[in-house]
Amino acid sequence: MIMDSTRFSPDKFRHWVVGIAISTSGNSPNIIEAVKAARKGYLKTIGLSGKDGGLLAKEADLVITVASTTTARIQECHIAVGHLLCELTEEALARGKIEKRGSDLA
C-alpha cells in the first residue's frame, strides 16, 4: 500500500502489515504524517527516499535511501526497488514463506 495521510487514519491500517512511503527528498510533510499514522496503526513501514533520507529516515522502520540529489535518478531507483520488492514478495508467497491475506481496501 502506498500511503497518503489525507486518505488514511490509523484504524484504516488494521488489515495491512507493511506500508511503503516514497519521497525523493524524504521530507514531504504528507508522507511523514502518513508514516506516523501507519505506525500508530501498528503497521511496519518501508521508506524509499533520496538524498540523505530526510525525516523519512527517522520515521520509517526500514529506509532505502538513494544517495543522489538528482530527482530523476532517485525516481528511477525507486521504481527498480519497487519491482524488486514485488518480485521478492511473490516468490515468498509462492514458497509459502508468508501468508496471503485478503484484500480489504475499504
URQUI-V975678 format. One record per pair of residues at least 24 apart in sequence whose ideal C-beta (glycine too) atoms are under 10 Angstrom apart, sorted by sequence separation. I is the first residue (numbers start at 0). J is the second residue. If there is no record, write none. Layout:
# URQUI-V975678
I:J, I:J
This chain:
# URQUI-V975678
4:28, 5:29, 12:36, 18:42, 20:44, 21:45, 22:46, 23:47, 24:48, 25:49, 26:50, 30:54, 31:55, 34:58, 35:59, 49:73, 4:29, 7:32, 11:36, 12:37, 15:40, 16:41, 17:42, 18:43, 19:44, 20:45, 21:46, 22:47, 23:48, 24:49, 25:50, 26:51, 30:55, 33:58, 34:59, 48:73, 49:74, 3:29, 4:30, 7:33, 9:35, 10:36, 11:37, 12:38, 15:41, 16:42, 17:43, 18:44, 19:45, 20:46, 21:47, 22:48, 23:49, 24:50, 25:51, 26:52, 27:53, 28:54, 31:57, 32:58, 34:60, 47:73, 2:29, 3:30, 4:31, 5:32, 6:33, 9:36, 12:39, 13:40, 15:42, 16:43, 17:44, 18:45, 19:46, 20:47, 21:48, 22:49, 23:50, 24:51, 25:52, 26:53, 27:54, 31:58, 47:74, 49:76, 2:30, 4:32, 5:33, 8:36, 9:37, 12:40, 13:41, 14:42, 15:43, 17:45, 18:46, 19:47, 20:48, 21:49, 22:50, 24:52, 25:53, 26:54, 27:55, 30:58, 31:59, 49:77, 1:30, 3:32, 4:33, 7:36, 8:37, 9:38, 10:39, 11:40, 12:41, 13:42, 24:53, 25:54, 26:55, 30:59, 47:76, 48:77, 2:32, 3:33, 4:34, 7:37, 9:39, 10:40, 12:42, 22:52, 23:53, 24:54, 25:55, 26:56, 47:77, 2:33, 4:35, 8:39, 9:40, 11:42, 22:53, 24:55, 25:56, 47:78, 1:33, 2:34, 4:36, 8:40, 9:41, 12:44, 22:54, 25:57, 0:33, 2:35, 3:36, 4:37, 7:40, 9:42, 22:55, 25:58, 47:80, 2:36, 21:55, 25:59, 47:81, 2:37, 7:42, 20:55, 45:80, 0:37, 22:59, 25:62, 47:84, 20:58, 20:59, 25:64, 45:84, 2:42, 19:59, 25:65, 18:59, 0:42, 2:44, 18:60, 19:61, 20:62, 21:63, 23:65, 17:60, 2:46, 17:61, 19:63, 23:67, 24:68, 23:68, 23:69, 24:70, 23:70, 23:71, 25:73, 23:72, 24:73, 23:73, 22:73, 23:74, 21:73, 21:74, 23:76, 23:77, 22:77, 21:77, 21:78, 19:77, 21:80, 21:81, 19:80, 19:81, 19:84, 17:84, 17:88, 1:81, 16:97, 16:98, 16:100, 15:100, 14:100, 14:101, 15:102, 14:102, 15:103, 14:103, 15:104, 13:103, 14:104, 14:105, 11:103, 11:104, 11:105, 0:104
